[in-house]
Amino acid sequence: MTFTPIRPVIEHLSVTTVDLARAVRFYDAVLGPLGLVRVADYDEPEGASACWGPPGTLPAPEGVPGAAPFWVQLRDGPVTPPPGTHIAFCAADRAAVEAFHAAGTATGGTDYGAPGLRPQYGPGYYAAFLMDPDGWRIEAVAYV
C-alpha cells in the first residue's frame, strides 16, 4: 500500500511515568523497530522528560512542528492512565509490529494482544498491543 504524506494532526503527546529511566529503556526498545529514536531529554521544573521522533529530528520550537511527537514525563505519585486511553504507533510492516511486541515484553511491558491480523478493524490491519510499565496501553499497527 502507498500512502500520501499528510500534515500531522497532533503536534505532540505526552504520557507520565513514576520512573523515567525505566520508561526510557522501555520506549527506546519498543519504538526503535518503528523507526523512532530518542531525540531529546529535558530537565524541566515540572519534571524531567524524554522525546522520540525520527532520527535527526528535534521537537518544536527547535525543530519542525509535529516532527518529534511522543514524550514521556516524570511525575511524583502514582500514574493511573484513564480507562480507554490507548496510543497507536505506525509500523512499516509485520516484522516491525512483531519486533515492537517482543521488545516490549522483554523490557517490562505486559502483553495486551499478540501480533496478528485484526480483521474486525479492517482489511490488512496487523497489530500488537502492550501495556507499558506504568499501565499505558500502546499498539503498533501496519496495514499489510
Secondary structure, 3 states (H helix, E strand, C coil): CCCCCCCCCCCCEEEEECCHHHHHHHHHHHHHHHCCEEEEEEEECCEEEEEEECCCCCCCCCCCCCCCCEEEEECCCCCCCCCCCEEEEECCCHHHHHHHHHHHHHCCCEEEEEEEECHHHCCCEEEEEEECCCCCEEEEEEEC
